[in-house]
Amino acid sequence: MSHIAAPAGRPLGVGFLGGGPVTQAIHLPALARLKDILEVRHVMDVDPGVASSVAARVGAASSTSMAAVLENPEVDIVAICSPHQFHAEQVIAACRAGKKAVLCEKPFAMNGDEAARIAEVSASTGVPIVVGAMHTFDPGWLAAEQHWGDLPAQAHTIRSSIVLPPNARFEDFATEIITRPATGTPDYSDIEVIKGMMQGGIMGLAIHDLPLVRRFTPDYDEIEVLQARHVRPFGYAVSLRTPTRVIELRAVMNNTWKPAWTFEAISDDSALRIDFTPSYVQAGSAVATFSRGSETTTFGPYGHNGYEGEWRELAELARGTRRAPSAQALIDDLTFALAISGATVQNAAAGHPGATQTAGATA
Ligand SMILES: NC(=O)c1ccc[n+]([C@@H]2O[C@H](COP(=O)([O-])OP(=O)(O)OC[C@H]3O[C@@H](n4cnc5c(N)ncnc54)[C@H](O)[C@@H]3O)[C@@H](O)[C@H]2O)c1
C-alpha cells in the first residue's frame, strides 16, 4: 500500500461542486484522514443551506456558484459531486479553469458526445481526470492485479454481484445528512419507470464494476445482452456475453439482506474473487482471493479502501508525481457502460407486461 509523505508546503486545496450525501458521507470522512496532504477549502451547492452548513463543518468557504470555486486560487483539485446530468459541463469547466486535477463522481458523462468533448478538453488543457469508480483504486484490487497473470486474457466467466441496503442507511451511519431528496414508491407497472430504473441501475450502480468487467473482457466491443430483468425494489439481473465471455451482473438494494459486494473472474485454471466493502463503509480495503491450480493467495485487507485511494491518487496527480491516467480508458469505460445500459433497458422493456408494442425488440 502506497503512502504519500506529507509535503513540505501546505496541503493541496479541494473544492466541491455539490455538497450532497456523497460529499458528506463519503468524501469528507475520507479527506478527514488525509489532512496532511489535502484540505477542503470551498463547498459549492445550488442549495445555499447545504453549501454553508457542509462548508462550516470543515472550515471552508461556501457559495452557490461554480465560478466562485473555479476562480478560487486556494482550490487546486475540483471534486464534482453534483447529480450526473451536470457532470460533463462541470468537468469541462474545471479543466478550462486550469485546476491541477479533477475528480468526477460516476458517471462522468451520459453520452458519447459528452465523453468526446471531455477527452478533447482534457487533452488540450492537460488536466488529469479521475472518475469515482472507486474499486479500481482499492488496494485489494491493485494487489491482485500484480498477481493475476494471464487471467484477463483467459477468463471465460465474469460476475459482479451487489447486495446493499439503500444508500440512506449507510449515509446515516456515516454522518448527519443535511437535506436529502424525498423518495416515493415507484409505479412498477409503468414501463418508463422500469426503463429509468434499469438505466439508473447500470449507470449508477453496475458502473462501479464495469471497468473491472471490461478489464477481463478483451472483446468487450462485441458485448450482447442475453437477458435483463428489473429486480424490486431496486436492482437488476443481467446476463451478457461476448464471443469469449459469459458475464453476469446482479444487484439488489433492500432493507433486509446482509451487504455483500463481490467481483469474480474465472478461467479454466485460475479464479479471482474480490470481496469489496459496501459503499460508504470506510474500514479498510477489499479482500482479494486468487487461486491457480491448488494454490490460493489472499490479498488484504489493507488499511484504506478505494475512496481514500482516489484521493491519494488525486494528490499525486495534482503534484505531478504521477502520470495522468489515459482519458481514452475513461471513454472506453463509459462507452462500454452506455452500450450495456442501452441494450439492457431495451431488453428489460421488451419483457415488461406493458411492452405489447415493443415485443420482439432485442438487445
Ligand atoms: N462513488 C460512490 O460510491 C457514490 C455513492 C453515491 C453517489 N455517488 C454519485 O455522486 C453524485 C452525487 O450523489 P449524491 O448521493 O450526493 O446525491 P444527489 O445527486 O442527490 O446530491 C447532489 C447535491 O448536488 C446539488 N446540486 C444540484 N445541482 C447542482 C449543480 N448544478 N451544481 C452543484 N451542485 C448541485 C444538490 O443540491 C445536492 O446537494 C452522483 O453522481 C452519484 O452517482 C457516488
The ligand as an SDF file (V2000), in Angstrom:
LIG
                    3D

 44 48  0  0  0  0  0  0  0  0999 V2000
  -18.8830    6.6380   -5.5160 N   0  0  0  0  0  0  0  0  0  0  0  0
  -19.9260    6.3190   -4.7690 C   0  0  0  0  0  0  0  0  0  0  0  0
  -19.8920    5.3560   -4.0010 O   0  0  0  0  0  0  0  0  0  0  0  0
  -21.1730    7.1340   -4.8690 C   0  0  0  0  0  0  0  0  0  0  0  0
  -22.2060    6.9530   -3.9340 C   0  0  0  0  0  0  0  0  0  0  0  0
  -23.3360    7.7540   -4.0420 C   0  0  0  0  0  0  0  0  0  0  0  0
  -23.4480    8.6930   -5.0630 C   0  0  0  0  0  0  0  0  0  0  0  0
  -22.4360    8.8290   -5.9620 N   0  0  0  0  0  0  0  0  0  0  0  0
  -22.5180    9.8230   -7.0690 C   0  0  0  0  0  0  0  0  0  0  0  0
  -22.3200   11.1150   -6.5000 O   0  0  0  0  0  0  0  0  0  0  0  0
  -23.1090   12.0930   -7.1670 C   0  0  0  0  0  0  0  0  0  0  0  0
  -23.9420   12.8570   -6.1460 C   0  0  0  0  0  0  0  0  0  0  0  0
  -24.7830   11.9590   -5.4650 O   0  0  0  0  0  0  0  0  0  0  0  0
  -25.4030   12.2430   -4.0200 P   0  0  0  0  0  0  0  0  0  0  0  0
  -25.6400   10.9220   -3.3960 O   0  0  0  0  0  0  0  0  0  0  0  0
  -24.5750   13.2080   -3.2560 O   0  0  0  0  0  0  0  0  0  0  0  0
  -26.8680   12.8270   -4.2720 O   0  0  0  0  0  0  0  0  0  0  0  0
  -27.5340   13.9900   -5.1080 P   0  0  0  0  0  0  0  0  0  0  0  0
  -27.1400   13.8600   -6.5280 O   0  0  0  0  0  0  0  0  0  0  0  0
  -28.9520   13.9230   -4.7980 O   0  0  0  0  0  0  0  0  0  0  0  0
  -26.9510   15.3440   -4.4110 O   0  0  0  0  0  0  0  0  0  0  0  0
  -26.0720   16.1530   -5.0300 C   0  0  0  0  0  0  0  0  0  0  0  0
  -26.0390   17.5830   -4.4580 C   0  0  0  0  0  0  0  0  0  0  0  0
  -25.7760   18.3860   -5.5970 O   0  0  0  0  0  0  0  0  0  0  0  0
  -26.5390   19.5830   -5.5070 C   0  0  0  0  0  0  0  0  0  0  0  0
  -26.7020   20.1110   -6.8630 N   0  0  0  0  0  0  0  0  0  0  0  0
  -27.7620   20.0150   -7.7240 C   0  0  0  0  0  0  0  0  0  0  0  0
  -27.4760   20.6340   -8.8730 N   0  0  0  0  0  0  0  0  0  0  0  0
  -26.2040   21.1040   -8.7710 C   0  0  0  0  0  0  0  0  0  0  0  0
  -25.3560   21.8130   -9.6380 C   0  0  0  0  0  0  0  0  0  0  0  0
  -25.7160   22.1400  -10.8860 N   0  0  0  0  0  0  0  0  0  0  0  0
  -24.1190   22.1340   -9.1990 N   0  0  0  0  0  0  0  0  0  0  0  0
  -23.7190   21.8060   -7.9440 C   0  0  0  0  0  0  0  0  0  0  0  0
  -24.4930   21.1370   -7.0770 N   0  0  0  0  0  0  0  0  0  0  0  0
  -25.7200   20.7890   -7.4830 C   0  0  0  0  0  0  0  0  0  0  0  0
  -27.8080   19.1900   -4.7930 C   0  0  0  0  0  0  0  0  0  0  0  0
  -28.3950   20.3250   -4.1740 O   0  0  0  0  0  0  0  0  0  0  0  0
  -27.3130   18.1250   -3.8110 C   0  0  0  0  0  0  0  0  0  0  0  0
  -26.9820   18.7220   -2.5580 O   0  0  0  0  0  0  0  0  0  0  0  0
  -23.9240   11.3160   -8.2160 C   0  0  0  0  0  0  0  0  0  0  0  0
  -23.2670   11.4130   -9.4520 O   0  0  0  0  0  0  0  0  0  0  0  0
  -23.8760    9.8780   -7.7290 C   0  0  0  0  0  0  0  0  0  0  0  0
  -23.9280    8.9400   -8.7960 O   0  0  0  0  0  0  0  0  0  0  0  0
  -21.3030    8.0770   -5.8700 C   0  0  0  0  0  0  0  0  0  0  0  0
  1  2  1  0
  2  3  2  0
  2  4  1  0
  4  5  1  0
  4 44  2  0
  5  6  2  0
  6  7  1  0
  7  8  2  0
  8  9  1  0
  8 44  1  0
  9 10  1  0
  9 42  1  0
 10 11  1  0
 11 12  1  0
 11 40  1  0
 12 13  1  0
 13 14  1  0
 14 15  2  0
 14 16  1  0
 14 17  1  0
 17 18  1  0
 18 19  2  0
 18 20  1  0
 18 21  1  0
 21 22  1  0
 22 23  1  0
 23 24  1  0
 23 38  1  0
 24 25  1  0
 25 26  1  0
 25 36  1  0
 26 27  1  0
 26 35  1  0
 27 28  2  0
 28 29  1  0
 29 30  1  0
 29 35  2  0
 30 31  1  0
 30 32  2  0
 32 33  1  0
 33 34  2  0
 34 35  1  0
 36 37  1  0
 36 38  1  0
 38 39  1  0
 40 41  1  0
 40 42  1  0
 42 43  1  0
M  CHG  2   8   1  16  -1
M  END
$$$$
